[in-house]
Amino acid sequence: MAKIDPVRIDVMPERSFVGLLERYGADAPAKIPEQWKRFAPYIGAIPGQAGHVAYGIVAHMGQQPFGFDYMAGVEVVSGSPSPPALQTLNLPDATYAVFAHDGHVSALRSTIDAIFNDWLPRSGRETAADPHLLERYGDGFNPQTGEGDIELWVALEP
C-alpha cells in the first residue's frame, strides 16, 4: 500500500456549485468519464461561474446498498441561476485534508485508496459525512491528456 500525506489542511468557506448530478452504485468508475463528457460543453458558459476550476464532488454516500451522488461541476457565485439541465449543490463551511494527485486522471482510484487506507487510519481523524470528497481540477489540468493540477480534498470532522 502506498504511503500518502496531505499537502495541507485547508478550510473552505460555504460555496455553491452548478453541474451534472447523478447517483451511482458500484458501476461508477465506468460511467463518470461519460458524465464529464456531457458536462464539458457547459464549462465557461454557466451564469455566475467563478474561475476556471472544475470539481468532481462525491456526496450522500450510503452503504446499504452502496451508492453515492457525484457532481461534475464548477463553482458559482451564490444565488446564480442554474441552466435547466444542471443542478445546484451548496456546500457548508468545512475543513479538508488536501492531497496532490500525480499522474493520469484514470489513476485517481489508487490515490483515493491510499488516502482512506493509509493516511486516514494513521491520522486519527474522521471524515465528514457530506461532502465526502472533492476532486479539484485546477487551471493546470489538461482535459485532453488527463494530467496536471489535480487535488483530492477529503472533508474532515472538526
C-alpha positions in Angstrom: 0.0 0.0 0.0 1.3 3.5 -0.9 2.0 5.9 1.9 0.5 9.3 1.4 0.3 12.6 3.4 -1.7 15.7 2.7 0.0 18.7 1.2 -2.1 20.9 3.6 -5.2 21.1 5.8 -7.5 23.9 4.4 -10.8 25.4 5.5 -13.2 26.1 2.6 -16.0 28.6 3.4 -19.5 27.8 2.2 -19.6 27.6 -1.6 -22.1 26.9 -4.4 -21.6 24.6 -7.4 -23.6 24.0 -10.5 -23.2 20.9 -12.6 -24.5 17.5 -13.7 -25.5 15.5 -10.6 -26.1 11.7 -10.8 -26.4 8.8 -8.4 -24.0 5.8 -8.8 -23.5 2.4 -7.3 -20.6 0.0 -8.0 -20.7 0.9 -11.7 -19.4 4.4 -11.1 -15.8 4.1 -12.4 -17.1 3.2 -15.9 -19.8 5.9 -16.0 -18.2 9.0 -14.5 -16.0 9.8 -17.6 -19.1 9.9 -19.7 -20.7 12.3 -17.2 -17.7 14.7 -17.6 -18.1 14.5 -21.4 -21.7 15.6 -21.2 -20.8 18.4 -18.7 -17.7 19.8 -20.6 -19.7 22.0 -23.1 -21.2 23.9 -20.1 -17.8 24.9 -18.6 -17.3 28.6 -19.1 -20.9 29.1 -20.1 -22.6 28.9 -16.7 -24.0 32.1 -15.3 -22.0 33.3 -12.3 -19.2 30.8 -12.8 -16.3 31.6 -10.5 -12.9 31.0 -12.2 -11.9 28.1 -14.5 -11.5 25.3 -11.9 -13.8 22.2 -12.3 -14.8 19.9 -9.4 -16.0 16.3 -9.1 -18.0 16.2 -5.8 -18.8 12.9 -4.0 -21.7 13.3 -1.6 -24.5 11.4 0.1 -22.5 8.2 0.3 -24.5 5.2 1.5 -23.5 1.7 2.4 -26.7 -0.4 2.1 -26.9 -0.6 -0.9 -23.6 1.1 -1.8 -24.1 4.3 -3.6 -23.2 8.0 -3.8 -24.1 11.2 -5.7 -21.4 12.6 -8.0 -21.4 16.1 -9.5 -19.2 17.2 -12.3 -19.4 20.9 -11.8 -17.9 24.4 -11.3 -18.1 26.9 -8.5 -20.6 29.7 -9.0 -21.4 32.9 -7.2 -24.0 32.1 -4.5 -27.5 32.6 -5.8 -26.6 32.3 -9.5 -29.2 30.6 -11.7 -28.7 27.1 -12.8 -29.2 26.2 -16.5 -32.3 23.8 -16.9 -30.2 20.6 -17.4 -28.0 21.3 -14.4 -28.4 21.3 -10.6 -27.0 23.5 -7.8 -25.2 22.0 -4.8 -24.4 24.2 -1.8 -21.6 23.0 0.4 -21.2 24.3 4.0 -18.0 25.5 5.6 -15.7 22.6 6.1 -12.1 21.6 6.9 -10.3 19.4 4.3 -7.2 17.4 4.1 -5.8 18.3 0.6 -3.8 15.7 -1.4 -2.0 16.1 -4.7 -2.6 13.5 -7.3 0.3 12.9 -9.6 -0.5 11.1 -12.8 -3.4 10.5 -15.1 -6.9 11.1 -14.0 -7.7 7.4 -14.6 -5.4 6.6 -11.7 -7.4 8.6 -9.1 -8.7 5.4 -7.5 -5.2 4.5 -6.3 -4.7 7.9 -4.7 -8.1 7.7 -3.1 -7.4 4.2 -1.8 -4.1 5.4 -0.3 -5.8 8.3 1.4 -8.5 6.2 3.0 -6.5 3.0 3.7 -3.2 4.7 4.7 -3.4 8.3 5.8 -6.9 8.3 7.4 -6.1 5.4 9.8 -2.7 7.0 10.7 -4.2 10.5 11.2 -6.7 9.7 13.9 -9.2 11.9 12.0 -12.7 11.1 10.9 -14.2 12.0 7.5 -17.3 14.3 7.4 -20.4 12.7 6.1 -21.0 15.3 3.3 -19.4 16.2 1.1 -17.2 13.1 1.3 -14.6 14.0 -1.3 -13.8 16.8 -3.8 -11.8 16.3 -6.9 -10.3 19.7 -7.9 -9.2 20.1 -11.5 -7.1 23.3 -11.4 -6.0 25.7 -14.1 -3.1 23.4 -15.0 -5.3 20.4 -15.7 -5.3 19.3 -19.3 -8.6 17.5 -20.2 -7.1 16.3 -23.5 -4.2 14.5 -21.8 -6.0 13.8 -18.4 -3.0 15.1 -16.5 -1.8 18.0 -14.4 -3.1 20.0 -11.4 -5.4 17.5 -9.7 -6.1 17.7 -6.0 -8.3 15.5 -3.8 -10.0 17.2 -0.9 -11.2 15.0 1.9 -13.8 16.6 4.3 -12.9 16.1 7.9 -14.9 16.1 11.1 -14.0 19.2 13.2 
